[in-house]
């Protein structure tokens, strides 16, 4: 089962390395990892996607808590949450395909962020399934390059 973990950690050299080392040392795979500063520049939020049953995830969370720079660990996939991923796609944009590329990008509420005589670079933001869907549709037209951010996620605020 896929789990999305949110880890608050001190923004210190080696903190991210210790987290990823914990995973590799125990043979766990990280499917997606995204980390950036929070409002407090001394603290970073790491969003990590991994797979495993509940006991494996519980073990991972306990071991993360033991790391010196880790402040808090949450499995946000246990409740309601919002997740997003961004992808930049460089597409072939020849005379016969330009209109089709623009139509697909418009349907997925994306935008063209760079244009050259032979290509468009487009940006799509959304859930992992939306990103996968747009890639599947654009692939036959001619994708030259793809860069993805990985998942970022946040628990939903309580509806009280």
N, C-alpha and C positions, 0 to 999 in steps of 0.2 A: 504494500500500500504506500502511496506517495504521501510524504509529510513535509510541511513547510515550517521550518524553525526560524524564530526570530531571536537573535542573540545580541544583547547589549554588552559591549566590551570597552575597556579603557583603550583610548586611541594611543597606543604605545608601540614602538618597534617590536616586531616579533609576535604580537598578539594573534594576528591572522595566521601566521605560520604554525603556531601552537594548536589552533583550532583545526586547521587542515591536516596537521600531523597526527592529531588524535584519530581522524577518520582513516587516513592511509595506514596507520599503525595497526588498526583493528580490522582492516579489510572492508571498510564501508565505502560506498561510492557517493560522491557529491555530484548530483545532476546539474545543479545550478547554484551559483554563489554570487552575491552582490553585496558590497559593503561601502558605506559612506558615513561621513560625520552626521551627527544629529544636530539639534539646535545648540547643544553644548559641544564645543570643539574638542573637549577632552574625552568624549564618548562617541563611539561609532555604533551603528546598527548594521548587523550582518544578517541578511536573509539567505537561508540555505534550504535547498530542496534535496531530499534524499528518499530512499525507499527502504521499507522494512516493516516487520510486524510490530505490534505494540510493545512487546518486551525488548526488542532491539532498540526502538526509539527511546524507551524509558532508560535503557542502559546508556545510550548516547547522551541523553540529557543529564544524567547523573555525572557522567564523566566530564561533560562540558562545565558543569557547576564547579568541579574541582579545579579547573584552570584558574590561575591567579588573576588574570585580567578580565575574566568573565564576570559581569555584574548580574545579568538576568538571562534566563533561557525560557522560551515559551514555544510550545507546539501550537501555532495559531491555526493549523488545519483541524484542530479539535472543535472549533466553533466556526462562526460565520466570519469571513474575511474577504478582503478585496485584494486581488493580485493583478499585476500588470507586467508586461514585458515589452520591450521596444526592439524593433528590427530595422536595420538599414539594408536595403536591397538595391544593388546596381543592376539595372535591366538593360537589355538591348532595346534601343529605341530607333528602329529603322522606320522609314516612311510608312510601311504597311502595318506596323504594330504600335505606333505612337498613340493613336486614338484608343486602341484596346487597352493598353497599359493604363492610360489616364482614366478610363471608365472603371476598370477594376479597382484602382486606387481610390477613386471617388466612392465606390460602393462600400469599401472597407474603412471609409473616413480617414484615409491616409493623406499624405501630402508629398509632393515632389520637392526635394530639398537641394537638388543640384541637377543641372542640365549640361550635356555636352552634345556635339553633333551626332554622336552615335549611341548615347546612353542617357538614361534618367537614373538618379538616385532617389529612392522613395523611402519614406519613414512610415511605419505602421506601429501603433501602440494598442495593446489590448491583452486579453487573456492568452494563455499558451495555445488554446485551441483556435483562436482567431488568427494568431500569427501562423500557425501550421496551415490553416485553411488558405490564407492568402499566398503562402509559399507554394502550396499545391496547385493553385490556379495560375500563378505566374510562371511556374517552372516550364510549361510547354512553350511559352512565349519567348523565353530565353533569359534566364538569370545568369549574370556574370559573377556576382559575388554577394555573400550574405554575411552580416555581422549582427549578432544578437546580444542583448544586455544580460539575459538571465532574468529570473523572476524577482520582483520586489513585491512585498505583501504587507498588509496591515490589518489587524483585527478590526471588525466593525464596532462602532460605538454602540453601547447598549441603547435599546429603544424604549426608554422609560420616561 
